[in-house]
Amino acid sequence: MAAVLDSTPVHLRGNGRPVVEEQTITELKVNGSIPSELDGRYVRTGANPLSGTSAHPFFGDGMIHGVRLLEGRAEWYRNRYVQTPFIANPSVDILDPSVMMDMKSSKANTHVIGHAGKILALEEGHFPYVVDGDLGTVGSTDFGGVLKGSFTAHPKICPVTGELLAFGYSALEPYLRYLRVSAAGDLVQTENITVGGPTMMHDFNITRNHVIFMDLPAVFNMELAMSGDMPIRWDDNYPARLGVMPRDGTDAQVTWYDINPCYVFHPMNSYEEGDTIVLDVARFSHMWRESSMDFPSPELWRWTIDTVTGKVSEEQIDDMAAEFPRVADSVVGLKHRYGYMMGMSEPGNPDDPMSASGAILKYDREKGERSEIQFGRGRVGGEPVFVPTENPNSEDDGYLMTYVYDASSDSSSLVIMDAATMDSTPVASIDLPRIPNGFHGSWIPASVAN
Ligand SMILES: [Fe+2]
């Protein structure tokens, strides 16, 4: 294990230590049996600084870790840096204003998705990067010159239309742009949206007919940017609002609803029901009030917008710390029964990774129940990605995939769990080298991108 110096930032300790060697491994040990119906790639990105250090957990260079599954086999594991300008020239400063405003200067460290035959590595301040099926970098994309600013790391693919609904936010006006990409991958609508200021909008929500923007009190601060700190801070005077707009609508058609101050990085899902719009979200009481490392615990909440009265009811669903919510791709924007989250109740001490213990939580929103898969002492997973069986007969008929780090061996595995039964024994687990903590990823079927 590499030496940890007192000066090493907390986010780069334990399994936060970056991995800089790129590997291709084709002989992989499998425990259990990989379902033969799985034909595609599980890919996940994260912040993994090439230089070995970064000033904030969100600043590291994007490295994608992927496993190719086919015919019951794990064909390969690959980890690859996304070849951004920061890899070619590690001395480039992410907080240099000219770099921040250069839309090719993505860290590509936040999410990986598949859409319209392409695999996109995303970060919220810049253009997407396209990678190929072997995780090699093709290059940044501006959708043929149509995209004029940033592109969120959390676009939503409508399971009914195949559209990719997205947005981009900026420290400079226009602070928010709505972006609608057709099922064929063309950026067909760009709409400037009026918000209260340069809010950090990490994610958003779709329903069958609407998108919902979260205009929340984490706001760009130029003084912090000049000081070299994360340039976003909580603002007690900034109203918290939800903006509901038809999916092909305009700024003038946004209806804003006041909510209590809070921060949400990630909604679980949202849907329309009669005159209401329901949103399940991982809610923080605030974000970065005292410093850029001020992260309170997130919990699952439900917001219900009454579009007739204009009121939003806010209900805490659970008091267990949890983040990285996901639902089945088939119910994004539609009424979901099940949601899955990464349990965070025992994060442990990064200098003693055996003190941590991770879990996948499954919420049944119809029965109001929570079930769990506990990984055990020293074992921590990440965002649970739901993968359906070939012919699912229920919303939860499928698998949950995530990388699990095991501190006792200082290595990782891809675990494939049964989402319906939540059995603690994996359907299959594939032994892998150590994969550092990361952010988001996807199961990309070979039929979507290959
Ligand atoms: Fe995120």
Residues whose N, C-alpha, C, O or C-beta is under 5 A from the ligand:
A	BS01	LIG	none
